[in-house]
Amino acid sequence: MKKWEWYFLVILSSIVLIITFITKNIYVALGTFIVVMYLKKYHNNFKKSDDVN
């Protein structure tokens, strides 16, 4: 997964989660949860390094 794809999906999931709170739709919440679990798998590839020179 490319970096821009990961960031795009994180932003999209955040927007969908906000919409879920407004509409109170459980199916959208479950779909968002599945996407977030998929993104968590790739989280370590995109961590910022704490090494400042």
PDB file of N, CA, C and O in Angstrom:
ATOM      1  N   MET A   1       0.856  -1.177   0.000  1.00  0.00           N
ATOM      2  CA  MET A   1       0.000   0.000   0.000  1.00  0.00           C
ATOM      3  C   MET A   1       0.895   1.231   0.000  1.00  0.00           C
ATOM      4  O   MET A   1       1.859   1.321   0.759  1.00  0.00           O
ATOM      5  N   LYS A   2       0.558   2.160  -0.854  1.00  0.00           N
ATOM      6  CA  LYS A   2       1.338   3.386  -0.945  1.00  0.00           C
ATOM      7  C   LYS A   2       0.936   4.348   0.161  1.00  0.00           C
ATOM      8  O   LYS A   2      -0.154   4.260   0.727  1.00  0.00           O
ATOM      9  N   LYS A   3       1.838   5.258   0.450  1.00  0.00           N
ATOM     10  CA  LYS A   3       1.610   6.204   1.546  1.00  0.00           C
ATOM     11  C   LYS A   3       0.374   7.066   1.303  1.00  0.00           C
ATOM     12  O   LYS A   3      -0.412   7.282   2.224  1.00  0.00           O
ATOM     13  N   TRP A   4       0.191   7.557   0.088  1.00  0.00           N
ATOM     14  CA  TRP A   4      -0.953   8.421  -0.198  1.00  0.00           C
ATOM     15  C   TRP A   4      -2.260   7.643  -0.084  1.00  0.00           C
ATOM     16  O   TRP A   4      -3.276   8.200   0.330  1.00  0.00           O
ATOM     17  N   GLU A   5      -2.244   6.356  -0.448  1.00  0.00           N
ATOM     18  CA  GLU A   5      -3.452   5.536  -0.303  1.00  0.00           C
ATOM     19  C   GLU A   5      -3.833   5.391   1.164  1.00  0.00           C
ATOM     20  O   GLU A   5      -5.005   5.479   1.528  1.00  0.00           O
ATOM     21  N   TRP A   6      -2.822   5.167   2.000  1.00  0.00           N
ATOM     22  CA  TRP A   6      -3.076   4.988   3.427  1.00  0.00           C
ATOM     23  C   TRP A   6      -3.645   6.267   4.032  1.00  0.00           C
ATOM     24  O   TRP A   6      -4.629   6.216   4.771  1.00  0.00           O
ATOM     25  N   TYR A   7      -3.043   7.402   3.731  1.00  0.00           N
ATOM     26  CA  TYR A   7      -3.546   8.677   4.262  1.00  0.00           C
ATOM     27  C   TYR A   7      -4.952   8.979   3.751  1.00  0.00           C
ATOM     28  O   TYR A   7      -5.795   9.459   4.508  1.00  0.00           O
ATOM     29  N   PHE A   8      -5.211   8.703   2.472  1.00  0.00           N
ATOM     30  CA  PHE A   8      -6.541   8.921   1.909  1.00  0.00           C
ATOM     31  C   PHE A   8      -7.584   8.084   2.638  1.00  0.00           C
ATOM     32  O   PHE A   8      -8.659   8.582   2.973  1.00  0.00           O
ATOM     33  N   LEU A   9      -7.273   6.820   2.884  1.00  0.00           N
ATOM     34  CA  LEU A   9      -8.229   5.947   3.567  1.00  0.00           C
ATOM     35  C   LEU A   9      -8.435   6.348   5.021  1.00  0.00           C
ATOM     36  O   LEU A   9      -9.537   6.199   5.548  1.00  0.00           O
ATOM     37  N   VAL A  10      -7.403   6.851   5.675  1.00  0.00           N
ATOM     38  CA  VAL A  10      -7.554   7.328   7.053  1.00  0.00           C
ATOM     39  C   VAL A  10      -8.493   8.532   7.095  1.00  0.00           C
ATOM     40  O   VAL A  10      -9.376   8.603   7.949  1.00  0.00           O
ATOM     41  N   ILE A  11      -8.304   9.469   6.184  1.00  0.00           N
ATOM     42  CA  ILE A  11      -9.177  10.650   6.133  1.00  0.00           C
ATOM     43  C   ILE A  11     -10.602  10.243   5.782  1.00  0.00           C
ATOM     44  O   ILE A  11     -11.555  10.733   6.388  1.00  0.00           O
ATOM     45  N   LEU A  12     -10.752   9.353   4.812  1.00  0.00           N
ATOM     46  CA  LEU A  12     -12.077   8.883   4.420  1.00  0.00           C
ATOM     47  C   LEU A  12     -12.779   8.169   5.573  1.00  0.00           C
ATOM     48  O   LEU A  12     -13.974   8.370   5.793  1.00  0.00           O
ATOM     49  N   SER A  13     -12.048   7.345   6.303  1.00  0.00           N
ATOM     50  CA  SER A  13     -12.640   6.647   7.452  1.00  0.00           C
ATOM     51  C   SER A  13     -13.070   7.626   8.533  1.00  0.00           C
ATOM     52  O   SER A  13     -14.107   7.433   9.168  1.00  0.00           O
ATOM     53  N   SER A  14     -12.292   8.664   8.745  1.00  0.00           N
ATOM     54  CA  SER A  14     -12.658   9.672   9.744  1.00  0.00           C
ATOM     55  C   SER A  14     -13.945  10.389   9.355  1.00  0.00           C
ATOM     56  O   SER A  14     -14.813  10.621  10.196  1.00  0.00           O
ATOM     57  N   ILE A  15     -14.065  10.740   8.078  1.00  0.00           N
ATOM     58  CA  ILE A  15     -15.277  11.413   7.603  1.00  0.00           C
ATOM     59  C   ILE A  15     -16.488  10.494   7.729  1.00  0.00           C
ATOM     60  O   ILE A  15     -17.552  10.921   8.176  1.00  0.00           O
ATOM     61  N   VAL A  16     -16.326   9.237   7.337  1.00  0.00           N
ATOM     62  CA  VAL A  16     -17.432   8.282   7.423  1.00  0.00           C
ATOM     63  C   VAL A  16     -17.839   8.060   8.875  1.00  0.00           C
ATOM     64  O   VAL A  16     -19.025   7.911   9.169  1.00  0.00           O
ATOM     65  N   LEU A  17     -16.873   8.037   9.778  1.00  0.00           N
ATOM     66  CA  LEU A  17     -17.196   7.860  11.196  1.00  0.00           C
ATOM     67  C   LEU A  17     -18.004   9.035  11.728  1.00  0.00           C
ATOM     68  O   LEU A  17     -18.937   8.837  12.507  1.00  0.00           O
ATOM     69  N   ILE A  18     -17.666  10.243  11.324  1.00  0.00           N
ATOM     70  CA  ILE A  18     -18.435  11.424  11.738  1.00  0.00           C
ATOM     71  C   ILE A  18     -19.858  11.344  11.187  1.00  0.00           C
ATOM     72  O   ILE A  18     -20.819  11.646  11.896  1.00  0.00           O
ATOM     73  N   ILE A  19     -19.992  10.940   9.928  1.00  0.00           N
ATOM     74  CA  ILE A  19     -21.327  10.783   9.334  1.00  0.00           C
ATOM     75  C   ILE A  19     -22.117   9.711  10.083  1.00  0.00           C
ATOM     76  O   ILE A  19     -23.326   9.844  10.271  1.00  0.00           O
ATOM     77  N   THR A  20     -21.436   8.653  10.507  1.00  0.00           N
ATOM     78  CA  THR A  20     -22.103   7.588  11.256  1.00  0.00           C
ATOM     79  C   THR A  20     -22.682   8.108  12.560  1.00  0.00           C
ATOM     80  O   THR A  20     -23.795   7.735  12.932  1.00  0.00           O
ATOM     81  N   PHE A  21     -21.949   8.961  13.259  1.00  0.00           N
ATOM     82  CA  PHE A  21     -22.467   9.522  14.509  1.00  0.00           C
ATOM     83  C   PHE A  21     -23.698  10.390  14.257  1.00  0.00           C
ATOM     84  O   PHE A  21     -24.612  10.425  15.081  1.00  0.00           O
ATOM     85  N   ILE A  22     -23.725  11.083  13.135  1.00  0.00           N
ATOM     86  CA  ILE A  22     -24.859  11.953  12.819  1.00  0.00           C
ATOM     87  C   ILE A  22     -26.092  11.129  12.438  1.00  0.00           C
ATOM     88  O   ILE A  22     -27.198  11.413  12.897  1.00  0.00           O
ATOM     89  N   THR A  23     -25.897  10.102  11.591  1.00  0.00           N
ATOM     90  CA  THR A  23     -27.034   9.327  11.086  1.00  0.00           C
ATOM     91  C   THR A  23     -27.405   8.142  11.967  1.00  0.00           C
ATOM     92  O   THR A  23     -28.485   7.571  11.815  1.00  0.00           O
ATOM     93  N   LYS A  24     -26.527   7.769  12.882  1.00  0.00           N
ATOM     94  CA  LYS A  24     -26.736   6.621  13.780  1.00  0.00           C
ATOM     95  C   LYS A  24     -26.997   5.333  13.001  1.00  0.00           C
ATOM     96  O   LYS A  24     -27.905   4.571  13.333  1.00  0.00           O
ATOM     97  N   ASN A  25     -26.198   5.100  11.971  1.00  0.00           N
ATOM     98  CA  ASN A  25     -26.337   3.916  11.124  1.00  0.00           C
ATOM     99  C   ASN A  25     -25.292   2.879  11.544  1.00  0.00           C
ATOM    100  O   ASN A  25     -24.095   3.106  11.372  1.00  0.00           O
ATOM    101  N   ILE A  26     -25.734   1.749  12.092  1.00  0.00           N
ATOM    102  CA  ILE A  26     -24.823   0.734  12.617  1.00  0.00           C
ATOM    103  C   ILE A  26     -24.037   0.038  11.501  1.00  0.00           C
ATOM    104  O   ILE A  26     -22.893  -0.363  11.718  1.00  0.00           O
ATOM    105  N   TYR A  27     -24.627  -0.111  10.321  1.00  0.00           N
ATOM    106  CA  TYR A  27     -23.931  -0.791   9.226  1.00  0.00           C
ATOM    107  C   TYR A  27     -22.745   0.021   8.715  1.00  0.00           C
ATOM    108  O   TYR A  27     -21.707  -0.542   8.366  1.00  0.00           O
ATOM    109  N   VAL A  28     -22.893   1.310   8.672  1.00  0.00           N
ATOM    110  CA  VAL A  28     -21.779   2.178   8.268  1.00  0.00           C
ATOM    111  C   VAL A  28     -20.680   2.121   9.326  1.00  0.00           C
ATOM    112  O   VAL A  28     -19.496   2.131   8.990  1.00  0.00           O
ATOM    113  N   ALA A  29     -21.061   2.063  10.588  1.00  0.00           N
ATOM    114  CA  ALA A  29     -20.075   1.960  11.665  1.00  0.00           C
ATOM    115  C   ALA A  29     -19.290   0.656  11.552  1.00  0.00           C
ATOM    116  O   ALA A  29     -18.074   0.648  11.741  1.00  0.00           O
ATOM    117  N   LEU A  30     -19.968  -0.433  11.250  1.00  0.00           N
ATOM    118  CA  LEU A  30     -19.274  -1.715  11.084  1.00  0.00           C
ATOM    119  C   LEU A  30     -18.333  -1.682   9.878  1.00  0.00           C
ATOM    120  O   LEU A  30     -17.224  -2.212   9.945  1.00  0.00           O
ATOM    121  N   GLY A  31     -18.760  -1.072   8.794  1.00  0.00           N
ATOM    122  CA  GLY A  31     -17.901  -0.943   7.619  1.00  0.00           C
ATOM    123  C   GLY A  31     -16.664  -0.116   7.909  1.00  0.00           C
ATOM    124  O   GLY A  31     -15.563  -0.451   7.472  1.00  0.00           O
ATOM    125  N   THR A  32     -16.850   0.961   8.645  1.00  0.00           N
ATOM    126  CA  THR A  32     -15.717   1.807   9.024  1.00  0.00           C
ATOM    127  C   THR A  32     -14.752   1.049   9.924  1.00  0.00           C
ATOM    128  O   THR A  32     -13.536   1.182   9.787  1.00  0.00           O
ATOM    129  N   PHE A  33     -15.286   0.260  10.839  1.00  0.00           N
ATOM    130  CA  PHE A  33     -14.445  -0.535  11.734  1.00  0.00           C
ATOM    131  C   PHE A  33     -13.595  -1.528  10.940  1.00  0.00           C
ATOM    132  O   PHE A  33     -12.418  -1.720  11.246  1.00  0.00           O
ATOM    133  N   ILE A  34     -14.178  -2.149   9.937  1.00  0.00           N
ATOM    134  CA  ILE A  34     -13.436  -3.100   9.106  1.00  0.00           C
ATOM    135  C   ILE A  34     -12.312  -2.392   8.352  1.00  0.00           C
ATOM    136  O   ILE A  34     -11.203  -2.918   8.259  1.00  0.00           O
ATOM    137  N   VAL A  35     -12.587  -1.210   7.818  1.00  0.00           N
ATOM    138  CA  VAL A  35     -11.552  -0.446   7.105  1.00  0.00           C
ATOM    139  C   VAL A  35     -10.434  -0.039   8.058  1.00  0.00           C
ATOM    140  O   VAL A  35      -9.259  -0.100   7.697  1.00  0.00           O
ATOM    141  N   VAL A  36     -10.790   0.372   9.266  1.00  0.00           N
ATOM    142  CA  VAL A  36      -9.780   0.778  10.249  1.00  0.00           C
ATOM    143  C   VAL A  36      -8.896  -0.405  10.635  1.00  0.00           C
ATOM    144  O   VAL A  36      -7.687  -0.236  10.794  1.00  0.00           O
ATOM    145  N   MET A  37      -9.465  -1.582  10.788  1.00  0.00           N
ATOM    146  CA  MET A  37      -8.663  -2.766  11.109  1.00  0.00           C
ATOM    147  C   MET A  37      -7.713  -3.100   9.953  1.00  0.00           C
ATOM    148  O   MET A  37      -6.589  -3.547  10.180  1.00  0.00           O
ATOM    149  N   TYR A  38      -8.163  -2.885   8.726  1.00  0.00           N
ATOM    150  CA  TYR A  38      -7.306  -3.094   7.562  1.00  0.00           C
ATOM    151  C   TYR A  38      -6.150  -2.091   7.565  1.00  0.00           C
ATOM    152  O   TYR A  38      -5.011  -2.457   7.276  1.00  0.00           O
ATOM    153  N   LEU A  39      -6.438  -0.834   7.890  1.00  0.00           N
ATOM    154  CA  LEU A  39      -5.406   0.201   7.916  1.00  0.00           C
ATOM    155  C   LEU A  39      -4.412  -0.024   9.046  1.00  0.00           C
ATOM    156  O   LEU A  39      -3.233   0.302   8.911  1.00  0.00           O
ATOM    157  N   LYS A  40      -4.877  -0.575  10.151  1.00  0.00           N
ATOM    158  CA  LYS A  40      -3.991  -0.820  11.287  1.00  0.00           C
ATOM    159  C   LYS A  40      -2.887  -1.807  10.905  1.00  0.00           C
ATOM    160  O   LYS A  40      -1.782  -1.751  11.444  1.00  0.00           O
ATOM    161  N   LYS A  41      -3.192  -2.700   9.982  1.00  0.00           N
ATOM    162  CA  LYS A  41      -2.214  -3.678   9.522  1.00  0.00           C
ATOM    163  C   LYS A  41      -0.996  -2.988   8.898  1.00  0.00           C
ATOM    164  O   LYS A  41       0.121  -3.494   8.996  1.00  0.00           O
ATOM    165  N   TYR A  42      -1.210  -1.842   8.262  1.00  0.00           N
ATOM    166  CA  TYR A  42      -0.133  -1.122   7.586  1.00  0.00           C
ATOM    167  C   TYR A  42       0.404   0.060   8.399  1.00  0.00           C
ATOM    168  O   TYR A  42       1.223   0.826   7.892  1.00  0.00           O
ATOM    169  N   HIS A  43      -0.033   0.219   9.631  1.00  0.00           N
ATOM    170  CA  HIS A  43       0.322   1.389  10.435  1.00  0.00           C
ATOM    171  C   HIS A  43       1.825   1.529  10.641  1.00  0.00           C
ATOM    172  O   HIS A  43       2.350   2.641  10.585  1.00  0.00           O
ATOM    173  N   ASN A  44       2.521   0.433  10.875  1.00  0.00           N
ATOM    174  CA  ASN A  44       3.955   0.495  11.161  1.00  0.00           C
ATOM    175  C   ASN A  44       4.773   0.998   9.978  1.00  0.00           C
ATOM    176  O   ASN A  44       5.870   1.524  10.169  1.00  0.00           O
ATOM    177  N   ASN A  45       4.260   0.847   8.764  1.00  0.00           N
ATOM    178  CA  ASN A  45       4.997   1.308   7.586  1.00  0.00           C
ATOM    179  C   ASN A  45       5.031   2.825   7.473  1.00  0.00           C
ATOM    180  O   ASN A  45       5.890   3.369   6.780  1.00  0.00           O
ATOM    181  N   PHE A  46       4.109   3.523   8.144  1.00  0.00           N
ATOM    182  CA  PHE A  46       3.972   4.959   7.957  1.00  0.00           C
ATOM    183  C   PHE A  46       4.215   5.765   9.226  1.00  0.00           C
ATOM    184  O   PHE A  46       3.860   6.942   9.289  1.00  0.00           O
ATOM    185  N   LYS A  47       4.815   5.146  10.232  1.00  0.00           N
ATOM    186  CA  LYS A  47       5.130   5.887  11.453  1.00  0.00           C
ATOM    187  C   LYS A  47       6.226   6.903  11.171  1.00  0.00           C
ATOM    188  O   LYS A  47       7.137   6.656  10.380  1.00  0.00           O
ATOM    189  N   LYS A  48       6.123   8.044  11.828  1.00  0.00           N
ATOM    190  CA  LYS A  48       7.181   9.045  11.715  1.00  0.00           C
ATOM    191  C   LYS A  48       8.346   8.611  12.594  1.00  0.00           C
ATOM    192  O   LYS A  48       8.154   8.099  13.696  1.00  0.00           O
ATOM    193  N   SER A  49       9.538   8.822  12.096  1.00  0.00           N
ATOM    194  CA  SER A  49      10.696   8.459  12.901  1.00  0.00           C
ATOM    195  C   SER A  49      10.961   9.546  13.937  1.00  0.00           C
ATOM    196  O   SER A  49      10.794  10.734  13.664  1.00  0.00           O
ATOM    197  N   ASP A  50      11.367   9.129  15.110  1.00  0.00           N
ATOM    198  CA  ASP A  50      11.674  10.067  16.188  1.00  0.00           C
ATOM    199  C   ASP A  50      13.122  10.533  16.130  1.00  0.00           C
ATOM    200  O   ASP A  50      13.572  11.294  16.988  1.00  0.00           O
ATOM    201  N   ASP A  51      13.838  10.081  15.131  1.00  0.00           N
ATOM    202  CA  ASP A  51      15.248  10.402  14.992  1.00  0.00           C
ATOM    203  C   ASP A  51      15.404  11.777  14.341  1.00  0.00           C
ATOM    204  O   ASP A  51      15.249  11.914  13.127  1.00  0.00           O
ATOM    205  N   VAL A  52      15.709  12.789  15.147  1.00  0.00           N
ATOM    206  CA  VAL A  52      15.882  14.144  14.639  1.00  0.00           C
ATOM    207  C   VAL A  52      17.370  14.474  14.654  1.00  0.00           C
ATOM    208  O   VAL A  52      18.025  14.361  15.691  1.00  0.00           O
ATOM    209  N   ASN A  53      17.905  14.882  13.501  1.00  0.00           N
ATOM    210  CA  ASN A  53      19.340  15.202  13.432  1.00  0.00           C
ATOM    211  C   ASN A  53      19.528  16.667  13.257  1.00  0.00           C
ATOM    212  O   ASN A  53      20.662  17.140  13.178  1.00  0.00           O
TER     213      ASN A  53
END
